[in-house]
Amino acid sequence: MSNPFVRIVEPLDPKQPLKKFFNLSKLEDVRYARLPFSIRILLEAAIRNCDEFLVKKGDVENILNWKVMQHKNVEVPFKPARVILQDFTGVPAVVDFAAMRDAVKKLGGDPEKINPICPADLVIDHSIQVDFNRQSDSLQKNQDLEFERNKERFEFLKWGSQAFKNLRIIPPGSGIIHQVNLEYLARVVMDQDGYYYPDSVVGTDSHTTMIDGLGVLGWGVGGIEAEAVMLGQPISMVLPEVVGYKLVGNPQPLVTSTDIVLTITKHLRQVGVVGKFVEFFGPGVAQLSIADRATIANMCPEYGATAAYFPVDDISIGYLIQTGRDKEKVMCTKRYLEAVGMLRDFKNSSQDPDFTQVVELDLHTVVPCCSGPKRPQDKVAVSDMKKDFETCLGAKQGFKGFQIAPDRHNSIVKFNFEGRDFELAHGSVVIAAITSCTNTSNPSVMLGAGLLAKKAVEAGLTVKPYIKTSLSPGSGVVTYYLRESGVMRYLSQLGFDVVGYGCMTCIGNSGPLPESVVEAITQGDLVAVGVLSGNRNFEGRVHPNTRANYLASPPLVIAYAIAGTVRIDFEKEPLGINASGKKIFLKDIWPTRNEIQAVERQFVIPGMFKEVYQKIETVNKSWNALDAPSDKLYTWNPKSTYIKSPPFFDGLTLALQTPKTIEDAYVLLSFGDSVTTDHISPAGNIARNSPAARYLTSRGLTPREFNSYGSRRGNDAVMARGTFANIRLVNKFIDKQGPQTIHFPSGEILDVFDAAERYKQAGHPLIVLAGKEYGAGSSRDWAAKGPFLLGVKAVLAESYERIHRSNLVGMGVIPLQYLPGEDAGTLGLTGRERYTIIIPEKLKPQMNVQIKLDTGKTFHAIMRFDTDVELTYFHNGGILNYMIRKMAS
């Protein structure tokens, strides 16, 4: 059927009649001008894609009537313009695509129908680790080791780029996905198939929201959901509430964008924005660069919103020119946005739209701060860091406590490193990493770190040699301007050499600490510290031996590295004493905003971006040399421990199976609040005593060859064994942290995988009990795939992180939620009961279902299938099964 809104199509430029757009101003509906700018993008996509099948005229009306419908829990479809993937999530996506081709062929269909319809970019940035640092050739050594470890994965991805249409691969060594998206991939306005329309994107990484800072609406989705979008399906979403976040005032001279985002993160966590859009407005926005806005948008998952949108304004247009985009296309972008009422002037309050609610921040009230020691929302003013850490030492075990006995607070362990004697104590910094797209995309904080390093070196300050320092820029542009501005050599002198272009320490690819340091930490049971310019610091994520981890701006990372401890009050205590005996305070070397801006104006120029990005797809010689097969169907290697055909589609038929009641399920694990995808999904290094290690050893590998879980996401046998394998896992059945549980039929304490295997062999279904915010953190599809392979049929929690709930639905695992006011405690659940979950024949979104226990107790829970589309996926056994049946028939 033709689009019912074709009447509002017209050329943007009468001289180019074939270049058209849907002119939303021709709707002649007063409601449009009152819509939040983020909702206008949803509306345009619905109008442009309206076919009365996937997108209906009623959907358009619901979005246009947002002011009323936002409270009605109404479902709307959204077709993003693009999909973006990183390699940890991209490899399993390409594995799934390859396996889906096999499945479609087995069902008698055309396997080449399994092909991305929506343009997709995959940036390889998650594989490189900090194995070498503090050496001039650290970068080359780390990159060589990256290829040695991941050659098989990279060959597979190169096959995928050739076998599938519309899939572009950005090779390793190019940068971090979200920074490459910001500086190169983002269009702001798409020019495709004869139409102009707003750029929008979903990505298989929760920090996809970073692109919201440029005015491109984007957010993270599960890998499974992204695959469906790539195959042309719209996202089905509940029309969101939009919180207007008003920024006023000017930041103080010593405040960085990192301080602002950590302040906003804590504030919005308190406001409560889970499942909502946040849209920034007010005169304070005009004081922020695009890099500042992108930093704020990047940490959207940490404050819990779906998107953190900054509408496009003249500063956004200027950024496109600064980063080397084609000027004629940029001017066309501006004309389009003006024509459809999507170009914002933040100083003009008459443009302010309606919001669900408005909250405000005066930027002048922001002070320098960090966040930690275990969560990104736990902001600590730098002036309070020493006191706060010392309070955490003795506090009860928890997000702000380590429960160290008072008589051990001042414990000191002596050790020898490279022939010199040193001491470690609680609070000693052992990792200092300038890392993550959150900050490395921002020239002001990166140049600020460089200028601080210059002043520190000139003042005679040094960093202790055992501290693992590193600099992992988000793109080659960063190295370019740090080198051209003359500060790179000072960063190197303090140990902050470039170690790689990728996420590295921020995602746990921090590499090993020196053995003598690990021994000292272990001997003293010390709360050692990592300080990083990242966005996540959950327990066990950064490094197994850093129990406390603080997020900080790049200049503060260097400051704490020089100090060697977080138990310092920078206002009263010196960073160090130079060779002349002079005390050097942080205020003595902290660069002013004017100093930083002067250097930025001189050295961050369009030519740099053009030079770096025009050769991004061809510059990596190791990638160019890879030999990848050219067949349209992948030839699986049974000997491979990296790439394996997954069992998800085994036994799949065209006929649907009726959902069945889950009978007498055992509880595999019982959790409290804030269990993250870092706890659930395999991540980080593979412990030598783990089920995954035993499997790899049985395949003839040595521990040196284990690599990380992330690198093995294409092998379900490794990933199933690594599910719930986090050493910091707190299972209520066990009285200590660790990846173990009780196998109730035998009473034995086993590794989680081994217990699940026992249950599976006996034919027992499993469930998981959890508290609030189950699945918070990164959008890892293996946090859903892994439990599915362990035999988990349902999760019963107080609340869910949005992306993880979607991923559970996508795998056919039922997300159940306690009724309001109820939880395991109020219901008297111990987790030792057996659970029968009654699944009725006729299901509807968010219906209550009955749960019976073997004790005779009965209660109800909400089945969190939020839309009819999600119910369709469930009836098919998951979203991928649905797509296979659709393509095969």
FILUMKE-897947 format. One line per field, with one value per residue (C-alpha): residue in one letter; residue number from 1; x, y, z. Coordinates in steps of 0.02 Angstrom, whole numbers, m for minus. Example, Ala and Ser with C-alpha at 12.3 -4.5 7.8 and 13.67 -1.06 7.14 Angstrom:
<sites>
code = (A  S)
pos = (1  2)
x = (615  684)
y = (m225  m53)
z = (390  357)
</sites>
This chain:
<sites>
code = (M  S  N  P  F  V  R  I  V  E  P  L  D  P  K  Q  P  L  K  K  F  F  N  L  S  K  L  E  D  V  R  Y  A  R  L  P  F  S  I  R  I  L  L  E  A  A  I  R  N  C  D  E  F  L  V  K  K  G  D  V  E  N  I  L  N  W  K  V  M  Q  H  K  N  V  E  V  P  F  K  P  A  R  V  I  L  Q  D  F  T  G  V  P  A  V  V  D  F  A  A  M  R  D  A  V  K  K  L  G  G  D  P  E  K  I  N  P  I  C  P  A  D  L  V  I  D  H  S  I  Q  V  D  F  N  R  Q  S  D  S  L  Q  K  N  Q  D  L  E  F  E  R  N  K  E  R  F  E  F  L  K  W  G  S  Q  A  F  K  N  L  R  I  I  P  P  G  S  G  I  I  H  Q  V  N  L  E  Y  L  A  R  V  V  M  D  Q  D  G  Y  Y  Y  P  D  S  V  V  G  T  D  S  H  T  T  M  I  D  G  L  G  V  L  G  W  G  V  G  G  I  E  A  E  A  V  M  L  G  Q  P  I  S  M  V  L  P  E  V  V  G  Y  K  L  V  G  N  P  Q  P  L  V  T  S  T  D  I  V  L  T  I  T  K  H  L  R  Q  V  G  V  V  G  K  F  V  E  F  F  G  P  G  V  A  Q  L  S  I  A  D  R  A  T  I  A  N  M  C  P  E  Y  G  A  T  A  A  Y  F  P  V  D  D  I  S  I  G  Y  L  I  Q  T  G  R  D  K  E  K  V  M  C  T  K  R  Y  L  E  A  V  G  M  L  R  D  F  K  N  S  S  Q  D  P  D  F  T  Q  V  V  E  L  D  L  H  T  V  V  P  C  C  S  G  P  K  R  P  Q  D  K  V  A  V  S  D  M  K  K  D  F  E  T  C  L  G  A  K  Q  G  F  K  G  F  Q  I  A  P  D  R  H  N  S  I  V  K  F  N  F  E  G  R  D  F  E  L  A  H  G  S  V  V  I  A  A  I  T  S  C  T  N  T  S  N  P  S  V  M  L  G  A  G  L  L  A  K  K  A  V  E  A  G  L  T  V  K  P  Y  I  K  T  S  L  S  P  G  S  G  V  V  T  Y  Y  L  R  E  S  G  V  M  R  Y  L  S  Q  L  G  F  D  V  V  G  Y  G  C  M  T  C  I  G  N  S  G  P  L  P  E  S  V  V  E  A  I  T  Q  G  D  L  V  A  V  G  V  L  S  G  N  R  N  F  E  G  R  V  H  P  N  T  R  A  N  Y  L  A  S  P  P  L  V  I  A  Y  A  I  A  G  T  V  R  I  D  F  E  K  E  P  L  G  I  N  A  S  G  K  K  I  F  L  K  D  I  W  P  T  R  N  E  I  Q  A  V  E  R  Q  F  V  I  P  G  M  F  K  E  V  Y  Q  K  I  E  T  V  N  K  S  W  N  A  L  D  A  P  S  D  K  L  Y  T  W  N  P  K  S  T  Y  I  K  S  P  P  F  F  D  G  L  T  L  A  L  Q  T  P  K  T  I  E  D  A  Y  V  L  L  S  F  G  D  S  V  T  T  D  H  I  S  P  A  G  N  I  A  R  N  S  P  A  A  R  Y  L  T  S  R  G  L  T  P  R  E  F  N  S  Y  G  S  R  R  G  N  D  A  V  M  A  R  G  T  F  A  N  I  R  L  V  N  K  F  I  D  K  Q  G  P  Q  T  I  H  F  P  S  G  E  I  L  D  V  F  D  A  A  E  R  Y  K  Q  A  G  H  P  L  I  V  L  A  G  K  E  Y  G  A  G  S  S  R  D  W  A  A  K  G  P  F  L  L  G  V  K  A  V  L  A  E  S  Y  E  R  I  H  R  S  N  L  V  G  M  G  V  I  P  L  Q  Y  L  P  G  E  D  A  G  T  L  G  L  T  G  R  E  R  Y  T  I  I  I  P  E  K  L  K  P  Q  M  N  V  Q  I  K  L  D  T  G  K  T  F  H  A  I  M  R  F  D  T  D  V  E  L  T  Y  F  H  N  G  G  I  L  N  Y  M  I  R  K  M  A  S)
pos = (1  2  3  4  5  6  7  8  9  10  11  12  13  14  15  16  17  18  19  20  21  22  23  24  25  26  27  28  29  30  31  32  33  34  35  36  37  38  39  40  41  42  43  44  45  46  47  48  49  50  51  52  53  54  55  56  57  58  59  60  61  62  63  64  65  66  67  68  69  70  71  72  73  74  75  76  77  78  79  80  81  82  83  84  85  86  87  88  89  90  91  92  93  94  95  96  97  98  99  100  101  102  103  104  105  106  107  108  109  110  111  112  113  114  115  116  117  118  119  120  121  122  123  124  125  126  127  128  129  130  131  132  133  134  135  136  137  138  139  140  141  142  143  144  145  146  147  148  149  150  151  152  153  154  155  156  157  158  159  160  161  162  163  164  165  166  167  168  169  170  171  172  173  174  175  176  177  178  179  180  181  182  183  184  185  186  187  188  189  190  191  192  193  194  195  196  197  198  199  200  201  202  203  204  205  206  207  208  209  210  211  212  213  214  215  216  217  218  219  220  221  222  223  224  225  226  227  228  229  230  231  232  233  234  235  236  237  238  239  240  241  242  243  244  245  246  247  248  249  250  251  252  253  254  255  256  257  258  259  260  261  262  263  264  265  266  267  268  269  270  271  272  273  274  275  276  277  278  279  280  281  282  283  284  285  286  287  288  289  290  291  292  293  294  295  296  297  298  299  300  301  302  303  304  305  306  307  308  309  310  311  312  313  314  315  316  317  318  319  320  321  322  323  324  325  326  327  328  329  330  331  332  333  334  335  336  337  338  339  340  341  342  343  344  345  346  347  348  349  350  351  352  353  354  355  356  357  358  359  360  361  362  363  364  365  366  367  368  369  370  371  372  373  374  375  376  377  378  379  380  381  382  383  384  385  386  387  388  389  390  391  392  393  394  395  396  397  398  399  400  401  402  403  404  405  406  407  408  409  410  411  412  413  414  415  416  417  418  419  420  421  422  423  424  425  426  427  428  429  430  431  432  433  434  435  436  437  438  439  440  441  442  443  444  445  446  447  448  449  450  451  452  453  454  455  456  457  458  459  460  461  462  463  464  465  466  467  468  469  470  471  472  473  474  475  476  477  478  479  480  481  482  483  484  485  486  487  488  489  490  491  492  493  494  495  496  497  498  499  500  501  502  503  504  505  506  507  508  509  510  511  512  513  514  515  516  517  518  519  520  521  522  523  524  525  526  527  528  529  530  531  532  533  534  535  536  537  538  539  540  541  542  543  544  545  546  547  548  549  550  551  552  553  554  555  556  557  558  559  560  561  562  563  564  565  566  567  568  569  570  571  572  573  574  575  576  577  578  579  580  581  582  583  584  585  586  587  588  589  590  591  592  593  594  595  596  597  598  599  600  601  602  603  604  605  606  607  608  609  610  611  612  613  614  615  616  617  618  619  620  621  622  623  624  625  626  627  628  629  630  631  632  633  634  635  636  637  638  639  640  641  642  643  644  645  646  647  648  649  650  651  652  653  654  655  656  657  658  659  660  661  662  663  664  665  666  667  668  669  670  671  672  673  674  675  676  677  678  679  680  681  682  683  684  685  686  687  688  689  690  691  692  693  694  695  696  697  698  699  700  701  702  703  704  705  706  707  708  709  710  711  712  713  714  715  716  717  718  719  720  721  722  723  724  725  726  727  728  729  730  731  732  733  734  735  736  737  738  739  740  741  742  743  744  745  746  747  748  749  750  751  752  753  754  755  756  757  758  759  760  761  762  763  764  765  766  767  768  769  770  771  772  773  774  775  776  777  778  779  780  781  782  783  784  785  786  787  788  789  790  791  792  793  794  795  796  797  798  799  800  801  802  803  804  805  806  807  808  809  810  811  812  813  814  815  816  817  818  819  820  821  822  823  824  825  826  827  828  829  830  831  832  833  834  835  836  837  838  839  840  841  842  843  844  845  846  847  848  849  850  851  852  853  854  855  856  857  858  859  860  861  862  863  864  865  866  867  868  869  870  871  872  873  874  875  876  877  878  879  880  881  882  883  884  885  886  887  888  889)
x = (0  62  111  m43  70  140  46  179  327  418  593  710  784  673  831  849  672  729  795  639  585  429  392  319  273  142  49  m32  m56  m23  33  192  274  246  328  499  630  671  490  487  618  508  363  459  516  337  270  406  388  197  135  m19  69  227  189  8  m76  m136  47  79  m72  m12  159  84  m31  121  66  m84  m21  145  51  m50  88  56  168  243  360  526  637  811  915  1069  1136  1308  1399  1563  1658  1615  1430  1459  1542  1393  1277  1372  1378  1189  1169  1277  1180  1014  1067  1098  928  832  914  865  684  685  707  834  980  1032  872  963  1054  1058  927  965  1144  1260  1436  1542  1690  1822  1873  1846  1985  2144  2213  2343  2472  2615  2629  2760  2858  2877  2825  2679  2554  2633  2659  2478  2414  2524  2460  2281  2298  2388  2243  2101  2156  2017  1883  1948  1949  1769  1719  1808  1708  1550  1593  1608  1463  1331  1275  1258  1384  1541  1685  1798  1961  2051  2167  2046  1968  1820  1650  1560  1700  1715  1526  1535  1683  1651  1502  1360  1269  1146  1035  1028  1028  973  860  808  753  822  777  850  996  956  1043  1029  1185  1237  1323  1233  1340  1273  1182  1343  1286  1135  1258  1270  1082  1073  942  1019  1021  1082  982  1016  1116  964  852  985  989  802  823  961  835  712  602  552  590  432  442  329  305  422  400  525  610  667  837  866  1045  1079  1234  1417  1538  1672  1848  1918  1769  1778  1642  1678  1629  1468  1417  1454  1346  1206  1219  1190  1052  954  973  884  751  717  724  728  636  621  702  799  807  924  875  906  1039  1171  1173  1243  1394  1437  1538  1480  1617  1547  1370  1432  1516  1351  1252  1378  1338  1151  1148  1227  1082  960  873  843  913  994  958  1034  939  1044  1094  1223  1361  1318  1330  1498  1561  1520  1630  1767  1775  1800  1626  1583  1528  1396  1315  1324  1232  1102  1085  1049  920  828  823  760  624  557  574  715  852  864  915  944  942  767  646  498  564  553  432  318  401  334  429  571  723  861  1048  1147  1316  1399  1359  1460  1623  1769  1720  1745  1624  1647  1709  1589  1455  1456  1311  1402  1478  1612  1678  1868  1880  1792  1883  2003  1869  1745  1867  1916  1732  1704  1848  1758  1578  1474  1506  1405  1413  1499  1583  1726  1705  1890  1923  1973  2141  2188  2145  2326  2403  2558  2637  2815  2865  3004  2978  3118  3249  3172  3072  2896  2745  2560  2415  2227  2188  2350  2325  2387  2294  2280  2202  2152  2027  1850  1752  1669  1819  1944  1824  1835  1985  1963  1993  2125  2224  2193  2276  2419  2448  2439  2568  2682  2673  2697  2854  2922  2889  2990  2846  2843  2730  2786  2843  2731  2571  2495  2473  2399  2324  2201  2130  1961  2030  2190  2137  2174  2353  2370  2323  2415  2573  2551  2518  2679  2605  2622  2802  2756  2616  2743  2866  2733  2698  2544  2604  2476  2441  2304  2149  2004  1902  2037  2035  1856  1788  1908  2044  2168  2291  2395  2467  2649  2661  2743  2599  2469  2561  2567  2380  2339  2456  2381  2203  2216  2081  2188  2121  2098  2068  2003  1919  1785  1599  1586  1668  1563  1648  1760  1748  1909  2027  2007  2135  2062  1917  1892  1878  1845  1787  1876  1923  2088  2180  2124  2180  2355  2343  2297  2433  2562  2493  2492  2339  2160  2189  2244  2163  2227  2185  2293  2420  2549  2545  2729  2895  3018  3206  3231  3120  2980  2801  2697  2508  2377  2325  2503  2492  2306  2282  2154  2005  2080  2245  2155  2039  2185  2276  2115  2078  2253  2273  2102  2072  1971  2127  2167  1998  2006  2181  2139  1969  1999  2110  2022  1964  2131  2268  2283  2407  2375  2189  2222  2329  2192  2131  1943  1833  1713  1569  1394  1369  1502  1603  1610  1773  1736  1911  1882  1870  1820  1683  1551  1379  1259  1124  985  900  924  761  673  518  401  259  242  251  120  202  196  182  351  334  431  577  727  807  982  1033  957  1016  990  984  1089  1151  1233  1267  1449  1393  1287  1377  1549  1672  1855  1988  1952  1999  2111  1998  1836  1724  1772  1956  1926  1837  1976  2108  2014  2029  2218  2241  2361  2311  2413  2297  2133  2111  1959  1775  1734  1847  1758  1579  1566  1580  1427  1518  1638  1505  1382  1521  1565  1388  1374  1563  1604  1716  1617  1449  1345  1226  1115  1134  1322  1402  1545  1571  1604  1528  1452  1281  1195  1133  980  944  1118  1157  1327  1407  1458  1514  1356  1380  1410  1253  1150  1215  1161  987  978  1030  892  764  734  691  774  731  830  771  830  798  793  882  919  1031  1097  1252  1312  1194  1264  1160  1256  1179  1020  1092  1198  1056  951  1086  1098  913  844  662  616  686  583  644  583  634  740  861  775  897  921  734  723  864  779  621  725  790  620  664  514  546  431  411  343  181  201  245  299  470  555  559  376  324  439  533  698  738  746  566  515  414  273  234  63  70  m109  m153  m207  m74  m82  51  97  m30  m23  20  3  155  134  268  295  262  82  102  31  63  55  185  182  239  346  305  265  197  104  261  357  220  241  427  389  268  407  535  627  653  779  665  527  640  694  515  469  613  592  407)
y = (0  176  293  394  543  558  725  811  752  890  931  1016  1116  1151  1138  955  883  703  744  744  748  730  910  890  1074  1034  925  1089  1017  1132  983  961  1122  1071  899  870  870  687  638  733  610  462  548  580  398  337  452  406  219  215  66  17  m147  m127  57  114  283  256  245  415  487  413  495  661  652  620  741  630  459  464  408  270  138  139  41  127  62  145  110  181  243  141  4  8  m137  m166  m328  m410  m396  m394  m566  m657  m556  m612  m790  m783  m718  m860  m989  m912  m934  m1119  m1133  m1048  m1165  m1318  m1255  m1241  m1052  m942  m915  m752  m673  m665  m505  m332  m218  m73  m7  m74  m26  m139  m58  m176  m93  m218  m344  m251  m264  m169  m309  m186  m9  123  78  176  20  m29  12  m100  m243  m236  m230  m377  m478  m427  m503  m657  m690  m641  m689  m817  m695  m560  m679  m723  m539  m506  m650  m568  m400  m488  m612  m488  m332  m169  m221  m113  m162  m30  m126  m140  2  135  194  170  138  290  412  348  367  545  602  504  389  502  599  701  703  551  569  399  325  498  560  670  617  628  514  393  238  90  0  m159  m59  36  192  215  361  462  512  600  740  780  778  602  505  341  213  39  m117  m300  m388  m492  m341  m257  m409  m392  m207  m254  m372  m230  m249  m94  m82  m96  25  104  288  366  505  645  731  906  938  1125  1185  1362  1459  1436  1304  1361  1380  1219  1109  984  901  742  831  890  717  634  768  741  552  562  691  593  431  521  592  420  416  230  195  382  501  647  801  944  1125  1297  1431  1326  1203  1340  1348  1166  1105  952  852  908  860  692  658  691  587  445  408  399  213  258  372  246  339  267  419  584  698  866  938  1001  1185  1296  1226  1052  1118  1197  1031  943  1070  1059  870  881  839  901  1084  1073  923  1013  1163  1046  967  1138  1181  1017  1039  1217  1159  1026  1127  1024  1157  1222  1389  1353  1538  1558  1497  1514  1356  1257  1112  1023  897  765  854  978  969  1098  1108  1267  1226  1350  1233  1088  1050  936  758  572  426  264  155  29  123  268  357  369  542  603  781  780  879  735  589  551  554  459  318  299  289  156  53  16  23  m135  m232  m149  m17  103  m19  m146  m201  m191  m208  m40  m108  m146  22  78  m88  m73  m208  m188  m260  m250  m194  m190  m189  m49  m58  12  7  m25  18  28  162  141  174  28  67  241  238  377  273  263  361  454  567  531  607  773  882  996  860  770  929  973  809  845  1020  955  821  956  1061  908  854  1032  1038  879  761  577  425  271  138  m4  93  28  188  192  305  227  363  343  389  432  614  622  563  687  841  784  763  925  1026  960  877  695  682  741  613  480  538  506  333  378  312  265  79  52  122  37  25  m68  m34  34  m137  m240  m263  m189  m332  m404  m308  m341  m503  m418  m293  m432  m527  m373  m339  m520  m532  m378  m408  m229  m122  m67  65  92  269  283  408  280  260  98  45  m102  m226  m350  m255  m154  m282  m426  m348  m172  m181  7  95  279  368  533  660  629  768  691  518  589  682  524  428  554  552  361  355  417  451  628  797  897  1062  1028  898  909  794  765  843  876  850  1024  981  1095  1041  1039  1054  1009  1192  1232  1126  1127  1213  1352  1341  1484  1391  1235  1328  1422  1259  1177  1319  1307  1120  1034  1071  993  935  812  728  716  642  511  457  454  301  220  65  29  88  m74  m184  m337  m326  m303  m461  m572  m709  m735  m863  m796  m922  m856  m996  m1005  m1164  m1198  m1268  m1401  m1374  m1189  m1125  m950  m974  m1109  m1136  m1100  m1223  m1092  m1155  m1342  m1433  m1276  m1309  m1194  m1240  m1140  m1230  m1188  m1107  m1225  m1201  m1206  m1346  m1374  m1262  m1250  m1082  m1080  m916  m791  m611  m444  m274  m205  m368  m306  m384  m387  m512  m613  m609  m683  m537  m505  m637  m823  m885  m1039  m1135  m1098  m1215  m1117  m1145  m1331  m1336  m1243  m1352  m1506  m1432  m1425  m1241  m1173  m1032  m909  m947  m928  m745  m655  m702  m556  m622  m791  m728  m823  m990  m1038  m1180  m1055  m924  m1041  m1095  m913  m859  m804  m834  m662  m679  m539  m628  m619  m767  m772  m961  m945  m852  m780  m695  m808  m896  m1041  m1103  m1246  m1394  m1426  m1609  m1658  m1512  m1490  m1320  m1315  m1192  m1116  m1200  m1371  m1355  m1303  m1453  m1569  m1494  m1504  m1687  m1726  m1629  m1492  m1316  m1168  m990  m846  m733  m553  m383  m210  m157  m333  m328  m149  m106  m144  m211  m386  m512  m654  m599  m672  m806  m879  m907  m977  m1107  m1148  m1195  m1038  m1022  m864  m727  m657  m483  m322  m220  m234  m130  m92  m172  m330  m360  m341  m466  m594  m575  m596  m764  m827  m813  m747  m586  m591  m444  m443  m349  m172  m179  m361  m442  m602  m536  m487  m652  m753  m833  m920  m982  m1160  m1191  m1263  m1147  m1185  m1037  m1052  m995  m969  m1011  m833  m705  m515  m383  m359  m484  m560  m745  m865  m945  m1098  m1161  m1340  m1272  m1239  m1050  m958  m780  m679  m586  m475  m558  m419  m444  m260  m263  m377  m391  m459  m589  m639  m664  m769  m881  m910  m951  m787  m650  m744  m895  m775  m699  m871  m930  m768  m779  m966  m953)
z = (0  m38  102  159  195  19  7  116  10  m84  m147  m22  m165  m318  m425  m370  m390  m360  m185  m77  104  209  258  432  439  305  430  485  659  807  912  810  870  1051  1034  1113  974  1010  983  818  755  804  715  554  547  573  437  312  342  356  256  359  399  503  533  536  524  703  759  681  773  938  920  863  1016  1128  1264  1301  1246  1341  1497  1410  1394  1206  1089  935  799  759  609  642  497  545  657  738  820  909  888  1056  1014  826  817  894  781  626  698  717  539  474  576  520  339  376  464  322  198  303  305  115  101  15  136  50  112  279  241  322  246  364  342  478  533  643  731  801  964  1106  1072  1116  1294  1395  1396  1372  1441  1482  1326  1165  1067  1181  1045  915  1038  1098  919  868  1016  974  800  867  988  874  698  683  741  625  477  517  524  361  285  351  273  104  123  184  93  188  322  336  450  527  560  728  775  710  873  990  912  985  948  769  757  822  717  556  536  594  458  565  411  296  107  45  m89  m147  25  162  339  515  553  695  758  874  929  1015  1151  1287  1261  1085  1168  1151  976  1054  1095  909  884  813  911  964  1103  1143  1107  1132  998  961  935  827  714  686  642  520  439  413  566  666  850  951  1096  1224  1181  1311  1433  1402  1549  1505  1585  1592  1600  1659  1709  1665  1732  1854  1781  1858  1815  1671  1568  1667  1828  1745  1684  1852  1936  1810  1830  2018  1996  1866  1964  2105  1987  1912  1722  1683  1519  1481  1358  1432  1322  1365  1343  1417  1392  1480  1334  1223  1340  1302  1154  1056  1144  1312  1259  1194  1362  1451  1327  1336  1518  1487  1535  1702  1744  1673  1532  1359  1269  1320  1175  1129  979  833  843  758  870  803  624  666  735  571  480  613  593  406  341  166  182  46  132  300  229  155  328  403  269  299  488  471  350  469  629  704  718  896  969  1153  1198  1125  1259  1141  1056  1219  1190  1313  1429  1548  1687  1699  1812  1818  1849  1872  1793  1912  2059  1987  2078  2029  2072  2047  2060  2154  2226  2146  2047  1923  2009  2177  2152  2273  2272  2252  2413  2503  2421  2562  2696  2589  2549  2730  2778  2644  2714  2876  2814  2794  2635  2497  2362  2483  2599  2610  2792  2835  3022  3102  3161  2980  2903  2905  2853  2745  2636  2576  2408  2279  2100  1972  2110  2213  2374  2384  2498  2463  2578  2569  2439  2341  2156  2050  1887  1811  1639  1520  1424  1356  1226  1370  1386  1247  1121  1212  1164  1314  1443  1339  1309  1492  1541  1422  1490  1670  1624  1550  1707  1818  1726  1727  1915  1939  1979  1931  1938  2034  1909  1973  1936  1775  1675  1501  1368  1245  1132  1048  877  787  789  977  953  810  912  1070  965  866  1023  1100  1256  1205  1261  1435  1447  1396  1529  1661  1589  1487  1320  1188  1216  1087  1002  1087  1246  1344  1532  1531  1483  1588  1456  1579  1562  1703  1850  1899  2000  2149  2156  2151  2287  2398  2373  2411  2560  2643  2581  2522  2443  2296  2178  1993  1930  1752  1638  1595  1621  1718  1881  1939  2053  1962  1796  1786  1863  1987  2104  2112  2232  2225  2057  2030  1873  1848  1716  1622  1718  1883  1825  1807  1973  2069  1977  2036  2213  2212  2325  2338  2523  2488  2512  2363  2446  2600  2545  2405  2255  2284  2327  2187  2187  2261  2409  2353  2388  2229  2249  2119  2104  2050  1893  1850  1680  1662  1545  1441  1420  1361  1242  1163  1124  1063  942  870  853  836  651  506  414  554  543  353  355  487  421  233  257  407  312  229  348  450  355  464  425  239  240  316  201  220  130  m3  14  53  181  316  330  517  583  716  790  819  997  939  810  830  755  901  954  959  801  825  790  730  624  528  647  809  976  1109  1263  1411  1599  1686  1813  1974  1928  2044  2083  2008  2093  2214  2202  2285  2198  2054  1981  1821  1654  1712  1845  1723  1557  1529  1532  1566  1586  1596  1770  1768  1888  1794  1692  1535  1572  1595  1427  1337  1419  1358  1182  1200  1246  1376  1496  1392  1246  1340  1290  1362  1368  1257  1120  1128  1112  949  1042  1143  1234  1313  1344  1430  1548  1582  1623  1806  1821  1895  2049  2135  2113  2273  2277  2432  2440  2472  2617  2514  2346  2199  2048  2142  2195  2285  2185  2294  2250  2311  2428  2345  2315  2132  1999  1924  1755  1834  1941  1788  1691  1832  1830  1640  1637  1763  1659  1790  1727  1814  1865  1940  2083  2089  2166  2087  1926  1869  1714  1738  1639  1464  1331  1324  1228  1312  1477  1401  1287  1428  1552  1408  1372  1558  1556  1640  1586  1683  1794  1939  1987  2068  1914  1756  1658  1492  1369  1471  1486  1297  1274  1387  1282  1125  1188  1246  1431  1529  1628  1779  1898  2075  2100  2172  2356  2348  2341  2398  2576  2591  2511  2622  2476  2519  2343  2406  2350  2181  2070  1948  1835  1753  1571  1505  1325  1287  1332  1332  1369  1553  1615  1789  1800  1945  2029  2139  2260  2318  2494  2445  2437  2285  2225  2064  1960  1806  1645  1570  1387  1362  1184  1065  960  1110  1136  953  984  1138  1042  916  1050  1024  897  788  771  718  583  519  502  415  291  261  223)
</sites>
